Amino acid sequence: MGIYTFAPGSTAAAPNAGVTLDGQTQLKIELGVAAEWFQQPNNKNLTVRLIGAERFDNGAGGFCQILIDTALTPTTADLTTYTIALNSMTLAQPCNGGGFTSGVTTLEQALARPIGEVHVQAVYPQVNTTVLGGPEYPTGFTRGSVTFE
């Protein structure tokens, strides 16, 4: 579950369009979460993921996109801007091996490629599977902005 933002011009029909960073060193995400979900004592980590715009083909019908991840733990339920240093993120999937030939082996190389999407995801167990008492509560996000600075 999460919120997903395509880069300007990037769509499922035109996946190679994306944003190429030019000196930006941080990602700013404006995010709010459901108050009921925020009240739980743990399981609040979210995954912030940058997805490369380029799709690499392994020649056998498989496709791969570069993935860059980091964890983000909301500090409030209110709409807040979180700043993430791009060099603190992790190269989760370089698409360089198993028939894929992106040539990417480092985070720096991955960040030099066009970015097609930004995801903020709640992955199990960071979703509502229990009830704190009373009615089931939402695992929800409030929309906000995403910028590279």
N, C-alpha and C positions, 0 to 999 in steps of 0.2 A: 504494500500500500504506500502511496506517496504522491508527490506532485512532480510533474515533469515539464520542462520547458525546452522547446526547440530553439536553436539559434536562428536569428533572422535569416530567412531564405531557405532554411533546412526543413524539409518535410520528408515523410516516408517515400514520396515520389522523387525527391531530389536530396538523397541523404548525404551527398558529398559537399553540400553547401554548409558552411560553418563559420565560426569566429576564429580568426588566427590572432593569438596574443602578440602584442608588440610592446614589451616593456612592463606589462601589468604583472604585479607580484602577489595580488590577493584577490580572493573571491568574497564578495559581500552578498549575503542571503538574508532577506527580510522574511521572517517566519514567525508564525504564531501557532499554538497548538490548543486542542480542546482542554479546558480547565480540568475536567474530570480525569482525562488521561494524564495530565501533568501531575496531578495529586498522588498518583501511585508512587510508592517508595523507591522503586527501581525500574529497570527495563525501559528507560527513557532515551537511550542512545538512538540516534538516527544515523543513517549512512548518506553522506553527500557524495554523489558520483558524477564525474565528468565523463561523457561518452564521446569518443572521437567521431568525427564526421565521416571519415573514410571507412569503407567496407573492404576488407581484404578477403580474397577468395583463395582457398587452398587447392583449387583445381579438382576437387572431388565432391563438390556440392556444398562444402562448408563455408560459412562466412564468419568473420571476426571483426569486432570494433575495439579499439583501444579503450581501456577502462582505468580511470584514476579515482581512488576512493579516499575518504577520511570519515572518522566518526564525529558526530556533533551531538552534544547533550544540551538540550534547551535549558536555560536558566530561569525561564518564566513562561507562563502560558500566553502572555501578552505578545502582540506583534513587536518583534525586536529584530534589529539588524545584527547578524553575527559575521565576524570577519575571520576568514581562513587564509593563512599564508599558503600560497600554492606550493612552495617548496617543502611544506610539512605533509603533503598528501602522499599517498602510496600508489605506485604503479601496480595495479591489480591484474591487468591483462595486457601484455605488450603486443600480441598478435605476431610474434616472431618465433616461429617454430611449429612443428606439426604440419608443415606445408604452407604456413602463412609467412609472408615475407615483408613485414612492415619495416624491418631494419631498426625498430625501436628496442633498446635494451635498458634505457634509463628514464627516470621521471622527467628530466630536462628535455630529452628528445621527444617524449610523449607530449609535453606541454607546448612544443614547437609546432605540433600538428594542429589542424583545424578542429575545434570543438563543436560538435553538433547538438548536444543536449546536456542539460544539467538536471539531475534527479535528486530529490530528497526523499529517502525511503525509510519506512518503518518495517523492519524485517523481523519475523518471529524470533525471539519472544517479545519484541517491542511493539506488539499489537495487542489489542484487548482480547484476552482469552479467559479472563476471570472477572468477577464482579466484586468490587470493594464493599458491597452492601447496598441493597436497593436495586434500582433498575440498571440494566447494562448501560455502560457509558460509551461515548464515541471515541474512536482513535482517529482524530481529525487534525487537519492542518488548515491554517488561514493563508490565503494567498498573499504574496508579497513580491518584491523585486529581486532580480539577480543581476549583479554587475561585476565586471572585472576591472580592477583599478591598479 
